[in-house]
Amino acid sequence: MRHLLGIEGWRRDELEAVLDRARAHLPGGPDTTHLLRGKVVANLFFEDSTRTRTSFHMAARGLGAGVLDWSPSGSSTSKGETLLDTARNIEATGPVAIVMRHRSSGAPHLVAKHVRCVVINAGDGTHEHPSQALLDAFTLRQRWGSLDGRTVLIVGDILHSRVARSNLWCLKALGARVIVCGPPTLVPPGLEALGAEVTHNLDAVLPQADAVMCLRLQLERMSEAFLPSTREYSRLFGLTTAREERMKAGALVMHPGPINRGLELAPAVADGARSVILEQVSNGVAVRRAILEVCTS
């Protein structure tokens, strides 16, 4: 694997190879601090991030690498420097990999064509977020052993979610049934052709789900009115404590973060016994170590 730009097109065995490798990077596993010793990983985050940026930083350090954390603030982008010039100049300092998040879909793909080092997509616009899908699948495998025959319900702002797209391809490839649910204005057409089942009635499908993945309403990407109000959205699509009681016994609650508490998830549900949200964050370090190891080996 030269770059990690997306999940679309991956085979099941390729996904499972990375997920299997990630197990070796869980706490208590073998020492991996020699794998990237003497090398540098550059984090180029053109958008704000907490979980992804921090876990890629921790993953690189756990493999023995130095880390260059770059952000637009204080950089030459304020003087008109282009994306490619920024990437080429960072590459010229010698990193083995560039981990990149950008507001424009396809930006990491463009950079990958013009640099020699590895490029890892940490989220591009509304396109993909491959490492998030891998850590979500890893979390479910750790709980279930296999995703075969399981039903994962993805709820919320599907239209603007790069997480939903990557997860749809990843979960389907691993044998899961995927249902997407949201307001008609926030569910793009054509998802059935990708293997998803589509509904706009959360209460009708909620009891079928083995895991419910709630997505953040990405209000910053909405240039027009997609909803009557956030209150109406929460009433119809929020995972409240009353809805949690109607979930299947043992069903899990997930969220890629950040959470709008009280909107997508009731605080008691986000912090409750079903929630694996913090497990997703913890597992993200192991999965991203595996990604860096595989991409740079």
C-alpha positions, 0 to 999 in steps of 0.5 A: 500500500503506497498511500491511504487515500480512501476505502472505496475499492478495497477488498475484504482481505486487504481491510482485514490485513490492516485490522489484524495488524492493528491488534499488535499495536494495542496496549500490552503488545510488542515494542514497536518504537523501532519501526520508524525510529529516525524518521519524521511524520508530517501532520498537515491539518488545514482543518481543525481536529482533536481526535484524528490529529492527536492519535496520528501524533501518538501513533507516529511517536509510538513507532519511534518517529518524530512528528511535525505538526503543521497548521495554517495559522502562522504559515505562508498560506496567509501570504497566498502559498498554494496547497501544492507549494506547501506540501512540496516544501514540507516534503523537502524537509524529509518526512517519510509520510504526510498525514493530511486533512483538507476542506476540499474533496480530493486534495490528498489525491492531488498532493499524492501525485506531486510528492514522493513520500507517503500521503495518508488522507485524514479527511478530505471535504465531504469525500472520505475519512479512511482511517476513521472507517478502519478504527470503527470497524476495528472497534466492532471486530474487537466487540463481535469478532466478525461483522458478518450478519451484523446490522450497522445503522448510520444516522444523521448528516449523511450528505456532508459526512466523509465518515459515512462514505468510508464506513459504508464501503468498509462495513459492507466489504467486511460483511455487515448490513448497512442502513443509513437514516436521516432527513431527506435533505441530508441523505444524498441519492444513489446510496442504494447503488453502493449497497446501503439501505436508506430510510428516513424513519429512525424509529422503524429501523432502530430495533434492528441495529446491532450498532448505531453510529450517530453523525455530527450535524455539520452546520459549517458545511451547510450553505443553505437551510437543510432543516427546519430547526435543530430542535426538530432534527433532535426530535426525529433523529436524535438518539434519546434515552427513550429511543435507547430503551428500544434498541436491541439488547447488547447493541452498541452506540458509536460517534466519530466526534465531536458530539453535539450533546443533546442534539445527536446524542443524549448525554446519558446515552453518549456516556452510557453502558452501550457507548463505545465512543471512547473505545473508538478513540483509544483504538484509533491510535492502534489502527493509525500505527498499523496504517503508518507501519503498512504504508511506510514499510 
